Every structure is written in C-alpha cells, then in structure tokens.
Amino acid sequence: MLGSPYNRTGNQPLTLGILGGGQLAKMLAQSAYQLGLQVAIIEHGENSPAGMMTKLEFSGGWSSQEDLEEFIKVSDIITLENEFINPSILEKIAERRLCFPSAETIAFIQDKFTQKQTFSNAGIPITEFQAIDSVQSALEFGSLHGFPFVLKTRTLGYDGYGNATIRNANDAQSAWNKFTQTEEPRELMAEKFVNFTKELAVMVARNRRGEVAVYPCVETIQENHICRVVIAPAQIDEALQHVAKEIALACVETINGVGVFGVEMFLTNEGKILVNEIAPRPHNSGHYTIEACHTSQYENAVRAVCNLPLGSPEMVAPAAVMVNLLGERSGSGIPDSVVDTLKHPTASLHLYGKNGSRKGRKMGHITALGQTADEALQSAIGAAKAIVW
C-alpha cells in the first residue's frame, strides 16, 4: 500500500501516468495534483486537455514505441481514461509498472459480447444477446426475440457509434454493410430491445485491497445517444436504488476491477433493472460527484489505483444535476462568453479546453446543487443556456 503520495526516497512525488489526454484525464489529473502527485499524459496529438497541464506530455501516443517507452519510464503507476487501448499494450506496461484497471479486466470489457457473457455467467441481470456472423443470423435473432432489436459492434462503440436499431430485413442488411464492408470490419452482436422507463448509472470505486465506494444511483437522460443530463440521485424508489447499487458492485467484483467504473443500466417497464454495459474509467454520469459528493469519482479513482483508503461517496446536498455542454457548430472550442453563465450562483462551470468544437462534441459541463432535483435542474439548465458559443 502507498502510505503517502511520495516515493521510497521521500524526495520526489509519485507520478501517475494516464493513457489518454481528454476531459476525463484532465479531471483525473486535477485530483492527482490535489493529492500531491505528478502526472504524465500520453495521447495522440499535442495540447490535449490534460496534456496542457503537465510538462510530462507524450504526444506521439501509445502507438509510438519511443513515446510509450518514455511514458512508462517516468510513471510510477499507470491508469487510463478510455477502454479502447489494446490489452497487449497494457500487458507490456504491466511488465514494468503497476497498471490499473489490469489488462485482464480490460479484456473482459472491450469486447461487449465477452462482457455480456461474463456478466451472464455471474448471474447478473442482462437482456438476451447473441454473436452475429451474417445477416441471416441477425434475422433469426429477430425472429426469436422480436423486432426491433439492436445490432452493435463488439468493440470500439460509444455514444451511439457502432449501434443500429433493426426493424426489418432492410435495416439488417444496411447495418451489416455499414459495420463489415470497411477497411477494418468488426465482429457484431445482437441484443434484445429493452423497453425501459429510465436509464440509470452507478459509479463504483474499488482499490487493490477490495475496499469499495459505491456512489448513488443516478438517472441519465440521452439525446441522440449522447448523455445530456444526469439527475442525482435518481428519482426512483429507494429499494430500486439499493438494487442498482448492488448490481453495479457485483459487476465490478466479477471482473476484479481496480479503479473507478461506470455501470449503465435500464429500469424496464416491468420494474426490473438490467445492466447495459460497464466502463472501466471515470464516466460522464459521475461528473456531478465533483461538487455533489464528499469525494469525487476522480479522486477515488486516483486513490483506488494507488491503493489508498477510499473517500466517502455520499452526497453533500439533497440533489444535484449535471448538464453536458455539447458543441453546436464546428470551429473554436472556446465560448464567446461565459459571463451570464457565471451569474448563476449555485451552478459550477467546467470547460474542457478542447482545441476545436463540432456538433454534439462534449465541450464541458455544468453541475448545480439544490434541495430538490427540480431546483437543481432549473439552475443547471439556466446556466447552460446562458453560455454563448
């Protein structure tokens, strides 16, 4: 266990290496600095949101053997901000440095079919699923489980990319062509369509000793497959909140996860909770924890991978709402004005400092606290609408 944020010589702070340099890495870095650590960032490209914060920026990315070697050399412990890194790279890192989540954990998660198999074998509630190797097998799945159903790529899908809703044979053929008739065709899987009343999420932090911190169950509201609003806690029965937290913890323990994990779930029309998928990193649905919880998901992620005691995940206010700031146009990533947004006294503004904007890109977020979810929602939405892009 790390007893302090300093190495054995006592002269230099430990360096936390982060694979990735986006907004999640930026907020991870902020928490690492708060705990007295140094941060190294490796990303494909210069001046990423997190890379701009450190002199230890390696802009060749992990595909550059030279930059990866230097990144490993300066880092004491390594973590990641996205799950799309080849496990073989994580295995290479693990030969010389502590790396969490581990390559084994990532291998359970990266392939969504493997992920579903793993959770199904552990008795975790999920919807029906099947590997798909032809248009015919997709149509047979639909005949068995009903139309519409969801056809998705087994790897590299996020924010709706790599997903298609299949209502008929034409949809199946079109999706098959889109996902397989490419330079890098991907394996596919099908999932039974879930009729749900709410989409839920729970963040779970777990350190190397197995200590856990389970955050409140929240509701996520999607817009064009991108998370737009998070309401904490979810406006559902307390018994259901408890069930969601138990399921999320079971997911993380099943894959022996170390770090912080976002578990996405559906609340079905029948009142059951089904797991959608898990992310082995800080998650959009946990941004609210920076202002709303005693210990944010980012700080607990740093604590977890460093095997430090975890902080309390309990909320410091009755309610919180997070609203994502999505790009409205292509161009500069810097708003024209935030003055009117800052006039909202209970709202906190986070801008990610991305080089450029495009429609639908996550450029920042706003979190507001309140005595009720409605109060927090009105404050967050009002602040978000006041920003000038």
GIHUNOR-V166082 format. One record per residue. N is the residue number from 0. OMEGA is omega in whole degrees, 0 to 359 (999 if undefined). Layout:
n->(N/N)
omega->(OMEGA/OMEGA)
This chain:
n->(0/1/2/3/4/5/6/7/8/9/10/11/12/13/14/15/16/17/18/19/20/21/22/23/24/25/26/27/28/29/30/31/32/33/34/35/36/37/38/39/40/41/42/43/44/45/46/47/48/49/50/51/52/53/54/55/56/57/58/59/60/61/62/63/64/65/66/67/68/69/70/71/72/73/74/75/76/77/78/79/80/81/82/83/84/85/86/87/88/89/90/91/92/93/94/95/96/97/98/99/100/101/102/103/104/105/106/107/108/109/110/111/112/113/114/115/116/117/118/119/120/121/122/123/124/125/126/127/128/129/130/131/132/133/134/135/136/137/138/139/140/141/142/143/144/145/146/147/148/149/150/151/152/153/154/155/156/157/158/159/160/161/162/163/164/165/166/167/168/169/170/171/172/173/174/175/176/177/178/179/180/181/182/183/184/185/186/187/188/189/190/191/192/193/194/195/196/197/198/199/200/201/202/203/204/205/206/207/208/209/210/211/212/213/214/215/216/217/218/219/220/221/222/223/224/225/226/227/228/229/230/231/232/233/234/235/236/237/238/239/240/241/242/243/244/245/246/247/248/249/250/251/252/253/254/255/256/257/258/259/260/261/262/263/264/265/266/267/268/269/270/271/272/273/274/275/276/277/278/279/280/281/282/283/284/285/286/287/288/289/290/291/292/293/294/295/296/297/298/299/300/301/302/303/304/305/306/307/308/309/310/311/312/313/314/315/316/317/318/319/320/321/322/323/324/325/326/327/328/329/330/331/332/333/334/335/336/337/338/339/340/341/342/343/344/345/346/347/348/349/350/351/352/353/354/355/356/357/358/359/360/361/362/363/364/365/366/367/368/369/370/371/372/373/374/375/376/377/378/379/380/381/382/383/384/385/386/387/388)
omega->(174/181/180/180/181/183/189/180/181/184/185/175/173/177/175/176/180/175/185/184/182/185/179/176/179/181/171/181/179/178/178/178/179/180/175/179/165/183/171/182/171/184/178/181/181/171/171/180/179/181/180/186/186/172/181/180/181/192/176/179/184/173/176/180/181/181/179/180/180/178/179/184/184/184/175/177/185/175/185/177/174/187/185/179/182/180/179/176/177/177/178/178/185/176/185/183/170/183/181/354/184/176/179/178/180/179/176/191/189/177/187/175/176/178/181/178/181/181/178/180/179/179/178/185/177/176/179/183/181/172/183/180/178/175/181/180/175/180/177/176/179/179/182/189/176/173/355/169/184/173/184/174/182/180/170/177/176/177/178/177/182/178/175/176/185/180/183/183/179/177/181/180/181/180/179/179/183/186/185/181/182/178/179/180/183/173/186/173/178/175/176/180/181/173/187/176/179/168/186/176/177/173/178/172/180/179/187/176/179/175/185/170/183/183/178/172/181/172/176/179/185/174/184/177/178/180/181/185/172/180/182/351/177/181/179/180/182/179/178/176/180/179/180/180/178/179/180/179/179/178/184/180/179/181/180/184/172/184/175/188/174/181/180/184/173/166/188/177/180/178/178/178/179/177/173/176/182/176/185/189/170/191/179/182/180/178/184/186/181/179/194/184/178/180/184/175/182/178/179/174/178/179/185/183/176/179/176/175/181/178/182/176/185/181/180/178/180/184/175/176/174/176/176/173/184/179/180/183/172/181/183/176/182/179/175/180/174/186/183/176/182/176/178/193/182/181/179/183/175/174/189/179/178/184/183/180/169/184/177/180/180/184/181/175/176/175/176/176/179/175/177/177/180/179/180/181/180/179/182/180/178/179/181/180/184/181/183/179/999)
